[in-house]
Amino acid sequence: MPKMKTHKGTKKRFRLTAKGHIKHRQCGTSHLATRLTSKRTRNLRGTRVLAEVDEPMLIKALNGYSY
């Protein structure tokens, strides 16, 4: 059976923290942001931690890459 490959799109968008949680960038800031209020764009800055429900699926897609 061949090795499982790392999903390259997932590798570019997500990082694992030291405790095993998944960090990701908030969506909605790259373009068409003029319609958003300044408060909303401020709150979308930085990274967030993904919900624990979605973690096993993404860890499988990362295949141990970001450890």
Backbone as a ProteinNet text record, in pm:
[ID]
protein_1_A
[PRIMARY]
MPKMKTHKGTKKRFRLTAKGHIKHRQCGTSHLATRLTSKRTRNLRGTRVLAEVDEPMLIKALNGYSY
[TERTIARY]
83.8	0	88.5	61.2	146.9	125.9	222.3	212.1	99.7	42.8	-61.4	3.9	-43.4	16	-45.3	35.7	-12.1	-95.2	-209.1	-291.7	-229	-181.4	-101.8	-182.4	-310.7	-393.3	-413.1	-428.9	-442.9	-313.9	-202	-70.9	-46.1	-97.1	-75.7	-168.5	-282.1	-383.1	-389.5	-335.4	-349	-213.8	-200.6	-81	-123.6	-44.5	-72.8	1.2	-64.7	0.1	74	145.2	221.9	130.5	10.9	-82.4	-166.7	-148.6	-220.9	-346.8	-375.1	-489.2	-449.3	-547.4	-520	-549.7	-448.9	-464.6	-499.2	-582.2	-613.7	-640	-632	-655.7	-805	-854.3	-995.1	-1026.6	-1142.7	-1180.4	-1248.7	-1257.4	-1331.5	-1249.9	-1115.6	-1033.2	-952.8	-949.1	-856.9	-906.4	-1034.9	-1087.1	-1233	-1288.1	-1425.1	-1446.1	-1339.9	-1347.5	-1397.8	-1420.3	-1466.4	-1609.2	-1685.5	-1822.8	-1829.6	-1719	-1718.6	-1690.1	-1741.2	-1710.6	-1567.9	-1509.9	-1372.4	-1362.2	-1466.6	-1467.3	-1460.3	-1534.1	-1534.7	-1398.2	-1334.9	-1203.3	-1097.9	-1107.6	-1015.6	-1029.5	-1154.5	-1178.4	-1141.3	-1128.9	-1091.3	-939.9	-861.8	-716.6	-667.1	-547.9	-485.9	-537.6	-506.1	-544.6	-643.4	-714.7	-809.2	-777.2	-831.9	-816.6	-942.3	-922.7	-1032.9	-1112.4	-1238.2	-1322.5	-1268.1	-1280.7	-1225	-1292.7	-1414.4	-1486.5	-1416	-1358	-1294.9	-1149.4	-1090.9	-948.4	-906.8	-975.5	-927.8	-919.3	-1016.6	-1017.6	-896.6	-863	-750.7	-615.9	-607.6	-482.6	-453.3	-559.2	-542.2	-495.6	-551.7	-512	-369	-327.5	-190.4	-90.5	-135.3	-53.5	77.6	70.7	189.3	284.5	243.9	336.7	374.1	276.6	303.8	336.7	370.8	404	539.4
-118	0	124.6	222	341	434.6	523.5	622.7	720.6	777.8	878	1013.5	1085.6	1215.1	1327.2	1430.8	1550.6	1631.5	1684	1768.4	1907	1948.8	2071.5	2197.3	2200.6	2316.8	2333.1	2221.6	2225.3	2270.2	2224.9	2259.9	2410.4	2473.6	2617.6	2700.8	2646.1	2725.4	2703.9	2594.2	2561	2528.1	2558.7	2523.7	2457.3	2362.2	2299.2	2373.6	2394.2	2455.9	2348.1	2388.8	2294.1	2194.8	2239.7	2151.2	2067.7	2085.1	2003.1	2066.6	2191.4	2260.7	2314.6	2359.7	2405.2	2553.3	2630.6	2773.8	2796.8	2900	2935.7	3085	3137.8	3279.4	3302.4	3414.6	3447.4	3479.5	3438.4	3465.4	3600.6	3651.5	3773.9	3900.8	3890.1	4010.4	4038.6	3944.3	3961.2	4059.2	4059.5	4155.9	4183.8	4286.7	4334	4375.1	4426.1	4460.5	4602.7	4678.1	4816	4821	4717.4	4715.2	4684.9	4633.5	4599.3	4722	4722.7	4831.5	4814.9	4925.1	4916.9	4825.9	4823.1	4734.6	4588.6	4555.7	4417.4	4378.2	4465.3	4432.7	4421.3	4503.2	4492.5	4358.4	4316.3	4190.4	4067.9	4084.8	3972.3	3955.9	4046.7	4034.8	3918.7	3872.7	3768.8	3630.5	3537.4	3398.5	3353.9	3248	3188.7	3039.4	2977.6	2833.3	2766	2659.8	2586.5	2509.7	2482.7	2404.9	2262.4	2205.1	2072	1962.6	1987.7	1888.5	1863.6	1969.5	1959.1	1915.6	1906.4	1876.2	1740.6	1629.1	1499.3	1492	1552.8	1550.8	1625.4	1741.3	1820.3	1760.3	1697.4	1631.5	1516.7	1448.8	1341	1397.8	1515	1576.1	1629.2	1680.7	1730.1	1615.2	1498.5	1377.6	1397.6	1464	1481.2	1587.4	1670.2	1767.6	1878.1	1936.1	2053.9	2023	1901.8	1869.3	1922.7
0	0	0	-88.1	-95.8	22.6	39.4	146.6	116.2	222.7	205.3	183	83.6	50.9	133.8	158	225.1	127	172.5	87.2	83.1	-33.6	-45.7	-15.3	-51.5	-21.1	129	199	344.2	409.2	356.6	411.4	404.4	298.7	281.3	369.4	409.9	479.9	629.8	680	821.3	882.8	1014.6	1090	1219.5	1267.2	1395.1	1505.2	1618.5	1733.3	1811.7	1914.8	1995.7	2067.2	2103.7	2173.9	2078.9	1947.4	1851.3	1796.5	1833	1774.7	1638.2	1561.1	1424.7	1413.3	1368.2	1346	1200.1	1174.4	1036.8	1028.9	907.6	884.2	868.2	918.8	903.6	757.6	712	573.4	562.2	440.2	415.4	419.3	409.5	418.2	291.9	198.5	86.3	-20.3	-50.1	-147.3	-116.5	-180.8	-157.5	-11.8	51.9	194.1	215.9	108.7	125.6	179.9	156.4	206.1	355	413.9	555.6	641	761	853.7	904.3	952.5	1002	1123.4	1204.6	1321	1276.8	1171.5	1121.7	1065.7	987.3	930.8	1040.3	1144.3	1257.7	1327.6	1347.6	1416.5	1333.2	1202.1	1115.6	1103.6	1162	1155.5	1240.8	1208.3	1290.4	1257.6	1345.7	1323.2	1429.6	1398.5	1491.6	1503.6	1607.7	1626.5	1574.1	1499.1	1437.9	1544	1516.9	1607.8	1619.5	1737.9	1764.2	1681.3	1635.2	1555.7	1422.8	1364.9	1234	1240.5	1360.5	1372.5	1316.2	1348	1298	1146	1076.9	931.2	874.5	935.6	885.3	922.3	1038.3	1076.6	980.2	936.9	839.4	704.8	664.9	537.7	544	661.9	676.4	681.6	729.4	729.2	805.9	921.1	1003.9	957.1	862.7	805.4	903.6	971.8	1052.5	1197.5	1229.4	1367.3	1404.2
[MASK]
+++++++++++++++++++++++++++++++++++++++++++++++++++++++++++++++++++

